[in-house]
Amino acid sequence: MSRFLDAIELIRYYTMARRRQRFRSHSELRAQQQRRWQLLQRQVTTHAPFYAPFRQRAFDDFPVIDKQVWIRHFDDINTAGVTLAQALQVATEAERTRDFSPTLGGIAVGLSTGTSGARGVFLAGRTERLRWAGTLLAKMLPDGILAPARVALLLRAGSNLYDTLAGGLRLQFRYFDLSAPFFEVLARLDAFQPTILVGPPSVLALAADAVRAGTLRLAPQRIIAAAEVLDPIDAERISATFGTAIEQIYQATEGFLGHTCGHGTIHLNEDCMIVERDWIDRASRRFAPIVTDLYRQTQPVIRYRLNDVLVECANACPCGSPFIAIERIEGREDDIVWLSGATGAGRVPVFPDVLSRALLNAAPTIADYRIEQHAFDALRIAVDPVLSDDQRQQVSHALVECASRAGARIPQLSFDARIEHSTSRKCRRVRRLVDSGEGPHA
Ligand SMILES: [Zn+2]
C-alpha cells in the first residue's frame, strides 16, 4: 500500500477523531459506544473462535480477561490466524535487533512491558495503526496537523506504530531510541530542537538536568510525559526547568487510553473504548480499568483488565468533557505494597503513591528515591543524596505512619539500598519484589 493512500486514510481517521472530541454529554457518548459495540460484536463473534459462543449474548456476559487469559487464548482471540509462537518470534527479534519494521503479513506485533514471561503480545493491522496515529494526532495537536511543529519522541521500545507518524512538511516527527548512549540522545535532541518533547518522565527529568547544567540547549513549548508514572519529583524538575506545565499521554501496547485536557486532568478515551471500573479501593477512588477497544478487530480487546491503578477525580473536570476524569495514574497493581494487618489477620494494601508522598514530604531535599518491598513486612529504601540521621528518622517516622494509617503492622525499614539509573529501563520508584500473598480482592 502506498504512502500516499496511507496518508489519505490517516487524515480520514484524524478528521473522525476530531469530530468525536465534540461529545458533550454522557448520553450521546453511551449511544455512540452502543452503536460501535454492536458492530464489533458481530465482527468478533464471526471471526474470533474464542468469542463465537457470545453471538447472542449481552456485553456483560463477555468474560473479563487478563494478560494470562489473553496469552493462553492468543490463537483463538485474534482474527488473523496468527499463532502466539509466530508473534513472539517477530517481537523478540525486533527488540533484539532494534529494527521494529518487520510485520507478519502487514500485522505489527508489540509487547507490553512487564517481567519476561508475563508480557502481553499485541497485534495491530495497517488500518488500526493508521487509526491509532490519526486519533493521537487529533487529540494531541489541538492546532491541527498543518501547524508547524517538531515532535521528538523519546522511546525505549520502538514499534512500527511510531513509523506511522511520518509527518509532513511543517510537522516533523523524530524518534529517539533510549537504548542508545544518553549523551548521543542529548546531542541529537540539541540538533533537532523539538517544539514538542514526548518521553518517559524520568528521562525528561535527565534532559532538564542537562539544560540546567548548560550542556543542552532546549526550549520546547510543550512537554508530554508518557510510559511511566509521573512522579512529583520529576514533574517539579521538568516544569521548573522548562517553565511549562507537563501534559500526559496514557498510552500502552494495549492502546491509546487517555491524555490530559487543558485543565491538566487525564481523561480516558471513551470515544474509542468502553471503560469499566474494577474497584481496588472505592473509598480512595482507586480502580483498575477494564477496557473494550471499540475499533480493534485484528486482535479484539474486549473487557481486558489492565494491571494499572488509576485514581478517579472526586469532582467533574471544569473542561466539561464527559470522559472519565483521572486524578493520577499510580502505576502497576503489582507494585502495591501488601503488609500484614495490624490485628494479625490478612494483609492490607499500602499504595505506592501514598508512600512516595510521605517520603518526599518528610525529606523535601531528596532528588531521587526507591522504595522496595523485598520481604514480607520489610521495606528497603534508597535515597539520593544520602540522608542525615535526623532526616532518616523523619522518613522512617512518615513511612511507619503510612503503614499504621493503612491498618498494617509496622514494617521493618532499612536504608541500605542503592539507586540504579538506567534510561533504557522503565523507572519504577516503588516496587514490590515479593508475592503479595493475597490479591487485592482477597
Ligand atoms: Zn478536563
Residues whose N, C-alpha, C, O or C-beta is under 5 A from the ligand:
A	BS01	ZN	C261 H263 T265 C317 C319 S321
